[in-house]
Each structure stands twice: as C-alpha cells, then as structure tokens.
Amino acid sequence: MKKYWIGCIFLLFLSCETPKEFIEESETLTVKRQPAEYDKQDAVWLIWSPVDHKAGLSNESVQLKLIQAVAPYTKVIVTAANDALFASAKAMIPSELMEQGKVELIRLPSEELWVRDMGPNFVELNNGEKAVVDFGFNAWGYTPSDDMDEATIRMEKYDEVVAEHFGLPLISTDLISEGGNREVNGEGTLMLVETVEQGRNPDMTKAQMESEFQRVLGVKNIIWLKEGLYEDDHTFSGTLTLEDGTQGYTVVTTNGHIDEFARFVNDSTVLLAEVPEEDLNDPIAQENYRRMEENYQILQKATDQDGNPLNIIRMPLPKLITTELKPGDSVYDYISTLEYEDGSIFPVGEPVTAIAAASYLNFLISDKVVIGQMYWKEGMDESIRERDNQVKEILEDLFPDRKVILLDALAINLGGGGIHCITMQEPSI
C-alpha cells in the first residue's frame, strides 16, 4: 500500500489479550474532527513485521530504530500477530522501555505491517470521546472486494479488533480508503488523491465520497489532487522504463498514496514533492514532474476550510532507487504471480530490477521527533548525501521544536511504503 502478504504462514484467528467491553456503534455518535498528525499524541502504533521484503534487509531493525527514537517521548504500542512474532518483538525491543511503560506490546490478529492503511483511524466525537473509523480495505486494490482472501480479511478487520480490544466506539463506512491517502490539517480540511479514491470506490461519485468523508472525519473542505508518483502506480499496471532503457518493476504499490508526495506540516502549510532539474533525464522523473506540477497548480488554487490560501513549500524527491530482486525475496515471489495489464510477462525464476518506493515525504510526525528517510550509503554518489542533508534542513526549519531523525528505511521501501506507512498516531483526546 501496495504490499503483499504471505497469508499461508499465519493462522486466521490467534489468541489475544482479553478485550475490554466493546462499545457498539450508535447512530447518535457524531464526529467532530480527526486531529492532525502534528497535534498532541497519546501513542504511536506499529505492527511487528512478519516477513522481510528482500532477503538480508530487515524490517524489524528499521522498526526497532523507530521505536528507540519515538518511545522516550511518546508511548509506542506494538502489536504482534502470533506468539512467535510476539517473542521476536519482545526479544528485540529494549526491556527497560517496556518496564517503564514507554512501549506496550500486545497480541492482536493482523497481517503485514502497514498499520497506516488498515489500522485504527482515531477521531474525536462531539461528546469529547475518542472513536475509531472503520474504513473498508481491499489490499490497495489488489484483491476484489467481493472475493477477499483470509490475509486481506485479517487486514480489513484489524481496526475493528483494536476498537474492541480498547473498548472504543466504532464508526463504520462503506468507503474503501487507506490512511496513507488521506491528509488532514485537524481544522476541517482533507487532502486526497483522486485516482486512488475513485479506483477503490468505482461505484461512488466524488460528491458521494465527499459526503461520507465529511460524516466520518468531520471535515468541511476537501482538496482533490490528481495523481501520485509514477513509481507508485499499481504494480500490475506494468513495468516502467528506466533511464538506461531497461524495464523496472514496482514493489506492490498503492496507485498513488498522498503520503509519498504531499503532507500537511501545519494547519495552513502543505509540503509538496518537487523533481530536481538534474533528474529530468530519467523518464520516470519526467512523468513525476508533470504530475507534481499539476498538483501544484491545484494547490495554488485551493484554500483551507476558512477560504484562506495555502502556503506551499517544495521538497525534492530522491533520485530513483533500484535494486535486484530474485526468487525467495517475498516481494519477488508475490509480483511474479501478477497478470500485467501492459501485456508484459514476468520472467519467473530470473532476477528483476525493482524500483523502491522512495520518498522524503513519507515521514512520521510525533510529539518531540520527526522520523524521516535517508538514502545515501557509503560508496554512493555525494549528490545523494547532499540531497539527504537538504531534506533534513527543510524538516528542521518546518519543525523547530522537534528533533529530526532520518533513517535508512530501504527495507521498508521495498515493500511499497515507508516510515509513515508503518506507523499510525493515536491523538490525545
């Protein structure tokens, strides 16, 4: 999201801790708002990764670094799908963090690690209480809604399981929508990507979707951006031509989630991706340039919920990041089973070039730290390190009261997402 799943390795129903009393949905519940990510938080949520995307690159190690960065300031809730994953998380997470109550580790049935997309969407009700919005989920468009496999069902039910476990009211909707494609400013404005939402809800008009988003999120003003990043198009759409003329495969991508390219950083400021001029020899960068400039034009004409213009700041995209995937890499094993709309045939058994879902905008905002992504490694071109540094400076300027930490998140990127995708904030309400 977007991502793949290895459903056969998990049991459908796994033991979890005794839930608190579950509050059934009531027609009298009215949503006041969904707080913004930069508002005060009670916790940051993660799902402990069940599998690596590429052999030798550990998702768990990225999650551990993230926990160590966030937990000193904001509680981290980690859920594990079964006893083996619970034991793995318990062994890796520093015991003192759990003993001090800074990390809570619980067993809850789940699948995959993309909590942003199928996890609990916390909202504030008019009565001042906290609730969870239960959006529909069809595995980022990879699974038909009327024929979901067990793994997708577990992902779809995860937010319900969380609400039941913590005794929170559940607000249901027929909308299929992932958290990674929604950005709110906490004051009544919502940003979405049109191609994503319409693709998930082909039988609904934009007006119908807007009405439902207003009901379940308490928003008043909706900004529809057009398309997301080119390398975030659905993997089954087909291969993309690289700068050297060869073909590359995307990594179970979402078809354009907004958190890869446009983010609210305060109630009136949008951070929008920009393609640096020096990258324009790359055909993928050329298409991204067209898409991002179209979105820029939309944002220039847009306003917030009070009719005020938005402040737009541009953030460079990283240079395209590619790697080799081969049989045995879990992403390879999944994308080798897809039917490609462009007619291309996957070379089963042979290595392929994969394009990472790399972005500097897929960062987490928590109370005291901002966790972003970096791409330079020893031996790489210095221009990549320079861009990493430029991005860190931009984030430090935007968040002067928070520490900015950039992590090597390539292991996560090779599953189709990033730091923001594997986290979900729980606001203080």
C-alpha positions in Angstrom: 0.0 0.0 0.0 0.6 -1.7 -2.0 2.0 -4.5 -0.4 1.9 -8.3 -0.5 1.0 -10.8 2.1 2.1 -14.4 2.9 -1.3 -15.5 4.2 -0.5 -19.1 4.5 2.1 -18.6 7.2 -0.4 -17.2 9.7 -3.4 -18.6 11.5 -6.7 -16.9 10.9 -7.6 -16.4 14.5 -4.8 -16.0 17.0 -5.0 -15.7 20.8 -5.0 -12.2 22.1 -5.4 -10.5 25.4 -8.9 -10.3 26.9 -10.6 -7.2 25.3 -12.3 -4.5 27.3 -16.0 -4.0 27.0 -16.7 -3.2 23.3 -18.9 -0.2 22.6 -21.2 -0.9 19.7 -21.7 1.9 17.1 -24.5 4.2 17.8 -26.4 6.4 15.3 -26.1 9.2 17.9 -22.2 9.4 17.5 -21.2 12.5 15.6 -17.6 13.1 14.6 -16.2 16.5 15.5 -12.8 16.1 13.8 -9.8 13.9 13.0 -6.8 15.6 14.7 -3.8 16.3 12.6 -0.6 14.3 12.9 1.2 17.2 14.5 -1.4 17.5 17.3 -0.7 16.1 20.7 -0.5 12.3 20.7 -1.2 9.5 23.2 0.7 6.9 21.3 2.3 5.8 18.0 1.2 2.4 16.7 3.2 -0.3 14.9 2.5 -3.9 13.7 5.6 -6.0 14.2 6.8 -7.1 10.8 6.0 -10.8 9.9 8.4 -11.0 6.9 11.2 -9.1 5.2 10.7 -7.8 1.7 14.1 -8.6 0.4 16.5 -11.2 2.0 19.2 -9.5 4.0 17.3 -6.3 4.6 15.5 -6.4 8.0 12.2 -4.6 8.5 12.4 -5.4 12.2 15.7 -3.4 12.5 14.0 -0.3 11.0 11.1 -0.7 13.4 13.5 -1.0 16.3 15.3 2.2 15.4 12.0 4.0 15.1 10.8 2.7 18.5 14.0 3.8 20.1 13.6 7.3 18.6 10.0 7.8 19.5 9.4 5.9 22.8 11.4 8.3 25.1 8.8 11.0 24.3 5.6 9.3 23.1 4.3 5.9 24.0 4.7 3.2 21.3 2.1 0.4 21.0 3.4 -2.6 19.1 1.0 -5.4 18.1 2.1 -8.9 17.2 0.0 -11.3 15.2 1.1 -14.5 17.0 3.3 -16.0 19.7 6.4 -16.2 17.5 6.2 -12.6 16.4 5.4 -11.5 20.0 8.5 -13.3 21.2 10.6 -11.8 18.4 9.4 -8.3 19.3 10.0 -8.8 23.0 13.5 -10.0 22.4 14.5 -7.0 20.2 12.7 -4.1 22.0 14.8 -2.9 25.0 13.2 -4.3 28.1 13.6 -1.1 30.0 11.3 0.7 27.5 8.5 -1.9 28.3 9.2 -1.9 32.0 8.9 1.9 32.1 5.6 1.7 30.1 7.1 3.5 27.1 6.4 0.6 24.9 3.3 -1.7 25.1 3.5 -5.0 23.3 0.2 -6.8 22.8 -1.1 -9.8 20.7 -3.7 -8.9 18.1 -4.6 -10.7 14.9 -3.1 -8.9 11.9 -1.3 -9.4 8.6 1.6 -7.3 7.2 3.0 -4.2 8.9 1.2 -1.3 7.1 -0.8 0.0 10.1 -1.3 3.4 8.4 -3.6 1.8 5.9 -5.7 -0.8 7.7 -5.1 0.4 11.2 -7.3 2.4 13.6 -8.3 5.9 12.3 -8.9 7.8 15.6 -11.4 10.6 15.6 -12.8 13.0 18.2 -16.6 12.9 18.8 -18.7 15.9 19.6 -19.1 14.5 23.1 -15.3 14.7 23.6 -14.8 10.9 23.4 -12.4 9.0 21.1 -13.6 6.6 18.4 -12.3 4.6 15.6 -13.5 4.9 12.0 -13.7 1.5 10.2 -13.0 2.1 6.5 -13.2 -0.8 4.1 -10.0 -2.3 2.8 -9.3 -4.4 -0.3 -5.5 -4.7 -0.1 -4.8 -1.5 -2.0 -6.8 -2.7 -5.0 -5.0 -6.0 -5.4 -7.9 -8.1 -4.0 -11.5 -7.9 -5.3 -13.7 -6.7 -2.5 -16.2 -9.5 -3.2 -13.6 -12.2 -3.1 -11.1 -11.4 -0.4 -8.6 -14.0 0.8 -8.0 -14.7 4.5 -5.0 -12.4 4.7 -6.9 -9.5 3.3 -9.8 -10.2 5.7 -7.4 -10.1 8.6 -6.1 -6.7 7.4 -9.6 -5.4 6.9 -10.6 -6.4 10.4 -7.6 -5.1 12.2 -9.1 -1.7 13.1 -12.2 -3.4 14.4 -10.0 -5.7 16.6 -8.2 -2.6 18.0 -11.5 -0.9 18.8 -12.9 -4.0 20.5 -9.7 -4.5 22.5 -9.7 -1.0 23.9 -13.4 -0.6 24.2 -13.7 2.3 21.7 -16.8 3.2 19.7 -16.6 2.0 16.0 -17.9 4.2 13.2 -18.5 2.1 10.1 -18.5 3.2 6.5 -18.8 1.6 3.1 -15.9 3.7 1.8 -12.7 1.8 0.9 -9.9 4.1 1.8 -6.4 3.8 3.3 -4.8 6.2 5.8 -1.8 6.7 3.5 -4.1 8.5 1.0 -5.6 11.0 3.5 -4.0 14.1 4.9 -6.0 16.3 7.4 -5.0 19.6 8.9 -7.1 19.0 12.0 -9.2 22.1 11.4 -11.6 20.8 8.7 -9.5 20.3 5.5 -8.8 16.9 3.9 -6.4 16.2 1.0 -6.9 13.1 -1.2 -5.6 11.7 -4.4 -8.4 11.3 -7.0 -7.1 8.3 -8.8 -6.7 6.3 -5.6 -10.1 7.0 -4.1 -12.0 6.6 -7.3 -10.2 3.4 -8.0 -11.1 2.0 -4.7 -14.7 3.1 -4.9 -15.7 2.9 -8.6 -19.4 2.9 -7.9 -19.4 6.1 -6.0 -19.3 9.7 -7.3 -16.9 12.2 -5.9 -19.8 14.0 -4.3 -20.9 10.8 -2.6 -17.4 10.2 -1.3 -17.1 13.7 -0.1 -20.3 13.4 1.9 -19.1 10.2 3.6 -15.7 11.7 4.4 -17.4 14.7 5.9 -19.6 12.3 8.1 -16.8 10.0 9.4 -13.9 12.5 9.7 -15.8 15.7 10.5 -14.1 17.6 7.6 -15.7 20.5 5.8 -13.3 21.2 2.9 -11.8 18.6 0.6 -8.9 19.1 -1.9 -8.6 16.5 -4.6 -5.1 16.2 -6.0 -4.9 14.4 -9.3 -2.2 11.6 -9.4 0.5 10.3 -7.2 4.1 9.3 -8.1 4.6 7.4 -11.3 6.5 4.6 -9.5 3.6 4.3 -7.1 1.2 3.2 -9.9 -0.2 -0.3 -9.3 2.4 -2.9 -9.9 0.0 -4.9 -12.1 -0.2 -1.9 -14.5 3.1 -3.0 -16.0 6.8 -2.2 -16.0 8.4 1.3 -16.1 11.2 2.3 -18.4 14.4 3.3 -16.6 16.9 5.9 -17.6 19.1 3.2 -19.3 16.2 1.9 -21.4 15.7 -1.3 -19.4 12.5 -2.2 -17.6 11.9 -2.0 -13.8 9.1 -3.4 -11.6 7.4 -1.5 -8.9 7.0 -3.2 -5.5 3.3 -3.8 -4.8 2.5 -0.1 -4.8 -0.7 1.8 -4.0 -1.5 3.6 -7.2 -0.6 7.0 -5.8 -0.9 7.5 -2.0 -0.7 11.1 -0.9 1.8 10.5 1.9 4.5 9.9 -0.7 4.3 13.4 -2.1 2.0 15.9 -0.2 1.8 16.5 3.5 0.3 19.0 5.9 3.0 20.2 8.2 0.7 22.7 10.0 -2.9 23.8 9.5 -2.1 26.1 6.6 1.1 24.7 5.0 1.5 21.9 2.5 4.8 20.3 1.8 4.8 19.1 -1.8 7.3 17.0 -3.7 9.3 18.5 -6.5 11.5 16.9 -9.1 15.0 18.5 -9.2 16.0 19.6 -12.7 19.1 17.5 -12.7 17.0 14.3 -12.5 15.0 15.1 -15.7 17.0 12.7 -17.9 15.1 9.9 -16.2 11.8 9.2 -17.9 10.2 8.3 -14.5 11.3 11.7 -13.1 9.9 13.4 -16.2 6.4 11.9 -15.6 6.7 12.7 -11.9 7.5 16.3 -12.8 4.3 16.5 -14.9 2.2 15.1 -12.1 3.7 17.1 -9.3 3.4 20.4 -11.2 -0.3 19.6 -12.0 -0.8 19.0 -8.3 1.0 22.3 -7.5 -1.4 24.1 -9.8 -4.4 22.6 -7.9 -2.9 23.5 -4.5 -2.2 27.1 -5.7 -6.0 27.5 -6.4 -7.1 25.6 -3.3 -8.0 27.1 0.1 -8.3 25.9 3.7 -11.7 25.4 5.4 -11.9 29.1 6.1 -11.2 30.2 2.5 -7.6 31.2 3.1 -4.9 30.3 0.6 -2.4 27.6 1.4 1.3 28.1 2.0 3.1 25.6 -0.3 6.7 24.5 0.3 8.5 22.2 -2.1 10.6 19.2 -1.0 12.9 17.3 -3.5 12.2 13.7 -4.4 15.2 11.4 -4.0 16.9 10.1 -7.1 15.4 6.8 -8.3 16.4 3.9 -6.1 16.6 0.4 -7.7 17.7 -3.0 -6.5 17.7 -6.5 -7.7 15.1 -8.9 -6.5 15.2 -12.7 -7.1 13.3 -15.8 -6.2 13.0 -16.2 -2.5 12.6 -12.5 -1.9 9.0 -12.2 -0.7 8.1 -9.2 -2.9 9.5 -11.1 -5.9 7.5 -14.2 -5.1 4.3 -12.1 -5.0 4.8 -9.9 -8.1 5.8 -12.9 -10.1 2.2 -14.1 -9.7 0.5 -11.0 -11.1 -1.1 -10.6 -14.5 0.3 -7.4 -16.1 -2.1 -5.0 -17.9 0.6 -3.9 -20.3 0.9 -7.5 -21.6 4.4 -7.9 -20.2 5.4 -11.4 -18.9 7.2 -11.7 -15.6 10.5 -13.7 -16.1 9.8 -16.2 -13.4 13.0 -17.6 -12.0 15.2 -14.8 -13.2 16.3 -11.7 -11.2 14.5 -8.5 -11.9 15.2 -4.8 -11.3 12.8 -3.4 -8.7 12.1 0.3 -8.1 11.9 1.2 -4.4 9.0 3.3 -3.1 11.5 6.0 -2.1 10.3 9.4 -0.9 11.4 12.1 1.6 7.8 13.0 2.3 6.9 9.6 3.9 7.9 10.8 7.4 6.2 10.4 10.8 5.4 13.5 12.9 5.3 12.7 16.7 5.3 14.9 19.7 9.1 15.5 20.0 10.6 13.9 16.9 10.1 13.7 13.2 11.3 10.4 11.7 12.1 10.7 8.0 14.1 8.7 5.4 17.6 8.9 4.0 19.2 7.2 1.0 22.9 7.8 1.0 25.2 4.9 1.9 29.0 4.5 1.8 30.2 4.4 -1.8 27.2 6.2 -3.3 27.4 9.5 -5.2 27.8 12.5 -2.9 24.9 14.2 -4.6 22.6 11.7 -2.8 24.1 12.7 0.6 23.7 16.4 -0.3 20.0 15.8 -1.0 19.6 13.9 2.3 21.1 16.9 4.1 19.0 19.4 2.2 15.8 17.5 3.2 16.9 17.4 6.8 17.4 21.1 6.8 13.9 21.7 5.4 12.3 19.5 8.0 14.3 21.2 10.8 13.1 24.6 9.6 9.5 23.3 9.5 9.6 21.6 12.9 11.9 23.8 15.0 10.5 22.3 18.3 11.1 18.7 17.2 14.2 16.6 16.6 14.6 15.4 13.0 16.0 11.9 12.6 16.5 10.3 9.2 16.6 6.5 9.0 17.7 4.1 6.3 14.3 2.7 5.5 15.1 0.9 2.2 14.0 -2.4 3.7 10.5 -0.9 4.2 10.6 1.0 0.9 11.0 -2.3 -1.0 7.6 -3.4 0.3 5.9 -0.4 -1.3 5.8 2.1 1.5 7.9 4.0 4.1 8.1 5.2 7.7 4.8 6.9 7.6 3.1 3.8 6.2 4.3 1.5 9.1 3.1 3.9 11.8 -0.2 5.4 13.0 -0.6 8.1 15.6 -3.2 8.0 18.3 -4.2 11.6 19.2 -4.7 12.8 22.7 -8.5 13.5 23.0 
